[in-house]
């Protein structure tokens, strides 16, 4: 996945090791990152990544099928928003970055519906980002943005279907205006409206290298400027 580069964590204890129908699965206790989930040898998440308080009660709905199969059976216009936090695009997950998958998502969204899709690291995968933006521009007739998270090196693509305009850059309900948001027991450690807007400010090398960020038929907004 990361050609010429390796990442390592000290393993204190193997908590689970097995194989699903799709992937090799490993969960271990690390010395510095807490519990770690690994799929096909690639770290997916660690306890250290999480900034929100732990949930004591969790309600889950089990989906015994792939996301592709599920979306193919989903009625058109069913969802207001779809969030895709998929595993890295290797093996069975490769189809999650291909055009047919995005077409099924677009069909499942209502007019003005929104997709947030994991879109890899701008430091390592600009070619994948370029391909994904190209596919999304062909598929979603509203707007397409690439935003990045400063806590790491993974970005995501935000898209909207044709219909009511969606303003991704400005929060609809600013967190600062939520009742009790200033209470230290409820205050978020990272997110605020300024961080939200800043997520769409892209470094110059990404603007240059991903040529699809410029000269698109669908307006592409970067730091308040139409590209």
HUPE-V41977 format. One record per pair of residues at least 4 apart in sequence whose C-alpha atoms are under 7 Angstrom apart, sorted by sequence separation. I is the first residue (numbers start at 0). GAP is how many residues later the second one is. D is the distance in Angstrom with one decimal. If there is no record, write none. Layout:
I:GAP:D + I:GAP:D
This chain:
18:4:5.8 + 19:4:6.4 + 29:4:5.2 + 37:4:5.3 + 38:4:6.5 + 44:4:6.7 + 64:4:6.3 + 65:4:6.3 + 66:4:6.1 + 67:4:6.2 + 68:4:6.6 + 69:4:6.4 + 88:4:5.0 + 89:4:5.0 + 97:4:6.9 + 98:4:6.2 + 99:4:6.4 + 100:4:6.5 + 101:4:6.2 + 102:4:6.2 + 103:4:6.3 + 104:4:6.4 + 108:4:5.1 + 120:4:5.5 + 121:4:5.2 + 124:4:6.4 + 125:4:6.1 + 126:4:6.2 + 127:4:6.1 + 128:4:6.1 + 129:4:6.2 + 130:4:6.2 + 131:4:6.1 + 132:4:6.0 + 133:4:6.4 + 134:4:6.2 + 135:4:5.6 + 136:4:6.9 + 148:4:6.6 + 182:4:5.9 + 190:4:6.1 + 191:4:6.2 + 192:4:6.4 + 193:4:6.1 + 194:4:6.2 + 201:4:6.7 + 202:4:6.7 + 203:4:6.2 + 204:4:5.9 + 205:4:5.7 + 206:4:7.0 + 211:4:6.4 + 220:4:5.5 + 221:4:6.5 + 18:5:4.4 + 19:5:7.0 + 28:5:5.6 + 29:5:6.0 + 37:5:4.3 + 38:5:6.7 + 64:5:6.6 + 87:5:6.6 + 88:5:4.3 + 95:5:5.8 + 119:5:6.3 + 148:5:6.3 + 175:5:6.1 + 180:5:6.0 + 181:5:5.8 + 190:5:7.0 + 201:5:6.9 + 220:5:4.7 + 221:5:6.9 + 17:6:6.1 + 18:6:5.6 + 28:6:4.5 + 29:6:6.8 + 36:6:6.0 + 37:6:5.6 + 86:6:6.5 + 94:6:6.7 + 147:6:6.2 + 148:6:5.9 + 159:6:6.8 + 174:6:6.9 + 180:6:5.6 + 206:6:6.1 + 219:6:5.6 + 220:6:6.0 + 17:7:5.3 + 27:7:5.6 + 28:7:6.3 + 36:7:5.6 + 88:7:6.9 + 136:7:6.6 + 147:7:3.9 + 212:7:6.7 + 218:7:6.0 + 219:7:5.2 + 16:8:5.7 + 17:8:6.6 + 26:8:6.9 + 27:8:5.4 + 36:8:5.6 + 88:8:6.7 + 135:8:7.0 + 146:8:5.5 + 147:8:6.3 + 218:8:6.3 + 16:9:4.5 + 26:9:5.5 + 27:9:7.0 + 35:9:6.0 + 36:9:6.4 + 119:9:6.8 + 145:9:6.9 + 146:9:5.6 + 15:10:5.6 + 16:10:6.5 + 26:10:4.7 + 35:10:4.4 + 118:10:6.1 + 145:10:5.8 + 146:10:6.5 + 15:11:5.0 + 25:11:6.0 + 26:11:6.2 + 34:11:5.7 + 35:11:6.7 + 145:11:4.6 + 14:12:5.4 + 15:12:6.7 + 25:12:5.0 + 33:12:6.3 + 34:12:5.5 + 144:12:5.6 + 145:12:6.4 + 214:12:6.3 + 13:13:6.4 + 14:13:4.9 + 24:13:6.0 + 25:13:6.4 + 32:13:6.0 + 33:13:5.1 + 143:13:7.0 + 144:13:5.1 + 213:13:5.1 + 13:14:4.4 + 14:14:6.8 + 24:14:4.9 + 32:14:6.1 + 33:14:6.2 + 143:14:5.7 + 144:14:6.5 + 212:14:6.8 + 12:15:5.7 + 13:15:6.4 + 23:15:5.6 + 24:15:6.6 + 32:15:5.0 + 143:15:4.5 + 12:16:5.1 + 22:16:6.2 + 23:16:4.8 + 142:16:5.5 + 143:16:6.9 + 10:17:6.6 + 11:17:5.5 + 22:17:5.8 + 141:17:7.0 + 142:17:5.4 + 174:17:6.4 + 10:18:6.1 + 11:18:5.3 + 141:18:4.9 + 174:18:6.7 + 10:19:4.7 + 11:19:6.0 + 139:19:6.5 + 141:19:4.7 + 173:19:6.0 + 9:20:5.5 + 10:20:6.4 + 139:20:6.2 + 140:20:5.4 + 141:20:4.4 + 8:21:6.5 + 9:21:5.8 + 139:21:5.2 + 140:21:4.9 + 141:21:7.0 + 200:21:6.3 + 139:22:7.0 + 170:22:6.6 + 199:22:6.3 + 200:22:5.0 + 199:23:6.0 + 169:27:6.1 + 80:28:6.7 + 168:28:5.2 + 78:29:6.1 + 79:29:5.9 + 76:30:6.3 + 77:30:5.5 + 78:30:4.8 + 79:30:5.9 + 122:30:6.9 + 75:31:5.2 + 76:31:4.8 + 77:31:5.9 + 78:31:5.9 + 121:31:6.7 + 168:31:7.0 + 71:32:6.2 + 75:32:4.6 + 76:32:4.5 + 77:32:6.1 + 80:32:5.5 + 81:32:6.5 + 82:32:5.9 + 83:32:6.2 + 84:32:6.3 + 85:32:6.6 + 120:32:5.1 + 121:32:6.9 + 67:33:6.5 + 70:33:6.0 + 74:33:6.3 + 75:33:6.8 + 76:33:3.9 + 79:33:4.8 + 80:33:4.6 + 81:33:4.9 + 82:33:4.8 + 83:33:4.7 + 84:33:5.4 + 120:33:4.2 + 70:34:6.7 + 73:34:6.3 + 79:34:6.5 + 80:34:5.7 + 81:34:6.4 + 82:34:6.0 + 83:34:6.2 + 105:34:6.6 + 119:34:4.9 + 120:34:5.9 + 96:35:6.7 + 118:35:6.9 + 119:35:5.6 + 98:36:5.9 + 102:36:6.1 + 118:36:5.2 + 119:36:6.9 + 101:37:6.9 + 117:37:6.5 + 118:37:4.2 + 117:38:4.4 + 118:38:5.8 + 116:39:5.4 + 117:39:6.5 + 115:40:6.7 + 116:40:5.2 + 115:41:5.8 + 116:41:6.6 + 115:42:4.7 + 114:43:5.6 + 115:43:6.7 + 114:44:5.1 + 113:45:5.6 + 114:45:6.4 + 113:46:4.5 + 112:47:5.5 + 113:47:6.8 + 111:48:5.8 + 112:48:5.5 + 111:49:5.0 + 110:50:5.7 + 111:50:5.9 + 148:50:6.3 + 110:51:5.8 + 111:51:4.6 + 147:51:5.6 + 110:52:4.8 + 111:52:4.8 + 146:52:5.4 + 147:52:6.9 + 110:53:6.8 + 111:53:6.4 + 146:53:4.8 + 111:54:6.7 + 145:54:7.0 + 105:55:6.7 + 21:70:6.5 + 142:75:6.8 + 144:75:6.5 + 143:76:6.5 + 144:76:7.0 + 133:78:6.9 + 129:80:5.6 + 129:82:6.5 + 121:84:7.0 + 125:84:6.5 + 50:138:6.9
